[in-house]
């Protein structure tokens, strides 16, 4: 991967996985792996990646199986550990290009579930973990949908993503975003994965930052908070943004959120540039 490249591919656990590596103007000082949420793709994290690159990071992000430019039925997730294995492959590729640099994992929504599972199975590899609106709590709406004979085709209202109308408009117009109904298999997989995460122990002394929008209607704060005692370790921080919706990295206060992430990384000992 050269500085001018963007998308690369590899043979993943369930098919070809595409991933993005943002250009770095100078030799990086640490690595960041971003795990995106359900139905979206890595390209929606350009603003966050730019901030991290300016702070000295080399940033990598796959399109998970079934998402974006990767193989698989659209937005169908049947094996969380296989997707985590793909994340691990991206991390290995990043470390092969930039050896001996500390690795940070940032996961949003479904990506927060993946990131949590990654931290539980590869804990010694991470210097820090950031969870944004993570899907780690029991979701009553998922159980209700699974009780229906047919899951309704109700697209996500983009206004629940962010208070910024431009974010919603871009989301609706993005051909790589999935706008269809949940697959039954995906909801069942999420339920099993949430149970697995809850029963797999705390994050120990892993420096962890949990961020959540106070007005998150897609992954509400309350069930997420109820799940945190089984995960919370010795180095755990939490911040809730009043009025913010689900996609805090695309919110009107995104600069505040990103600054909080940088401050956390500096506190965790990452070698940030200009800090």
N, C-alpha and C positions, 0 to 999 in steps of 0.2 A: 504493500500500500504506500503510495506516494502522497505527498501533501496535496496534490491537485485532484486526487480521486474522490469519489463519493461512495457508490454502492459496490459491494463485493458479495460473493456467494460462496457457500460450502454445502456439502452433503450433510444435512442434519439428521436427527433421530427419526424424523418422519417424512423427509423429503428435502428439497433444496431450500435453504434459508438465505435470504438476502439481508445484508446488514450495512449500516452506514458508519463511516469514519470521517469525522469532520477534519478539515485541513488545519494543521498546526503551523504557525509562522515561525516558532522557535522550538528547540528541543523541549518536550514536556517534562514536568516534574512529578506528575501523578497521572493515573488513569481513572476514567469514569465510564461505567457501563450503565446505560439507561434501558429500563424495561418498560415499554409503553403499555397502555391499557387496552381493554376489550374493544374490538371493532375499529381501532385506529392504526397508526403506523409510526415509525421512527421519525419521519420527516416533520411531524408536528412539534418536535422538540428543538427546533433550530435556535430559538431565542435562548433557551436554557443552555444549549450546547455552546453558543457564542460566548455567553458569560463565563462558562467553565473554561473554555479555551483561553480566554483573556486572563484567567487566573492561573494558567499554567498546566491545564489538563489536556490530555488526548482523550477524546470522547468517542465512544463506540455505542451503537444501538442497533439491535436486530429488529426486523419485522418478524414477529413470532409466527410460528406455523399457522396457516390459515388467515394471515393478515398481510396487508400491504403487498409487497412484491414477492413474498415467499409462497411456496407451494401449499396446497391444502384447500379443502372446502372452506368457503369464506366464513370466518368467525366461528368455526367449529373447533372446540378444544376438548379432546378426549383423554389427554394424558399430561397432567401438569409436570410430572417429573421429566418427561421427554422434552418439554419446552425449557425446563430448567437446564437440562443437559445441553440444549442449544445455546443458552446463555453462557454456560460454562465454556463451550467451544469458542465463542466470541472472546471471552476473557483470555483464554489460552492464546488465541491469535494476537490479541493486543499485547500480551506479555512477551510473546515471541518477537514482536516488532520493537517493543520498548522494555527490555528486561530490567528486572530489579526495581520497578516503580510500584508504589502502593496503589491499591485498587479500591475504588469507591463504587458502590452499587446504589442506584436511584431507581425506585419502582413506583409507578403510579397506578392506582386502582387495581385491575387484574395484575398489572405489573408489580404492584406492591405485594400481592399474594405470591407471585413468582419470586420476588426478591427475598421475601421472608423465608420461603422454602429453600432458596439458594443459601441464605445465611445459616440455616439449620444444617444443611448438608455439606457446606464448604466454608464453615465459619473461619477457619484459620487463614483463608485467602483474602479476607476483606479487612481494609483499614477503617472503613466506616460504612454505615447503611443509612439511607434516607428513604422513608416511606411517605408517599403522598396519597391521602385518601385511600389507604390500602384495603383491599377486599379480603379481610381476615375475620369478619364477624358473621354471625348467622343472619341471613337476609330473608325476612319473612316473605317478601315479594317473590323470591325465587321459588320458595315452597308453594306459594299460592299458584304460580304459573304452572308448576309441575302437576298440580291437581287437575288442571284443565285438559280436556280431550285434545284440544288444538290450541297451541300458543298463539295469541293474537299478533298480527303484524302491525305493531305500533312503533313507529320510529322514535328515536330519542329526540325530545324537544331541545334544540340547540341552546335555548335560553337557560337551561339548567346547567350548562357547562361553565359559563362565564358571564359576568355582567357586561363584558365587552361585546357589542353586537357584531363587530367585525370577525371575532372568533367564531360565532355561530354561523355567519354567512360563509366563511371559509370552510367550516366543517361540512355544511350542507352541499357545497359545490365540489368537495374533494372526491375524485373518483376512486381513491384508494381507501376511503372510509366506508365501512359496511353500514348500510341503512336498513337492513332487514330484521326479521324477528329473531329472538333467541332460538337456537337449536336446543332441543330437549337434552341431548347428550352433553351440551356445554353446561347447562344448569346443573345437571347431575354431577358432572366433573367438578364444578366449583364447590358443590356441597361436600363432596368427598375430600377435596383438597383443604377446605377450611377445617374439617375435622382432623385431618392429618397434621396440619400446622398446630392446632390446639393441643394435640397429644404428643408433640415432639419436643417439648421442653422450651425453656426460655432462651433468649439470645445471649445469655451469659454476660460477659464483660465487653461484648461487641458494641462500640460506640454507635448509638442509634438515635436518629431524629425522626419523630413522627409528626407530620404536618397534615392539617385537615381544614377544609372550609367549613365555617360555622353554619352555612346554608347549603350544605351538600345534600341534595335530594336523591342522588343516584347511589352513593355509598354513605348513608347517613352516619353522623358522628356517634350516635348512641350505641348501635350494635358493635361498631368498631371499638369504642371505649370498653365495652363489656368483654371483648376478647383480649384486651391488652394485658390483664394481669397474668395470663398464662405465657406471655411473651416477654414482658418487661424484665430487662436484666439490670445489671449494676450500673450501666452507663447509658441511661435512657432519658431522652428529652422529648417534650411534647409542646406543640404550639398550634393553637386554633385561631383562624383569621375570621373575625366577626364579619358576617355578610358575604363572605366569599363562597363561591359555588364549587362544583366538583373539580374543575381543572385549575388548580391554584397556580400552576406554572403558565397558564394562559389567562389569568385574571387581570383585572384592572390594577391590582397591587402586585403584579408579577415581579417588579423590581425589588420590592420589600421581601418577598418570598425568597428570591434568589440571593439577596444579601444575607438573609438568615441562614441559608444553606452554606454560603461561604464562611460565615462566622462560625458555624458548627464545625465545618471541616478544619478550619484553623485551630479551633479548640481541641479537635481530635488529633492534632499533630501533623496534618497534611501540609506539605511544603508549598503553600500558595504563593504565587508571584505577587509582589507589591503589598505584602501583608507583614 
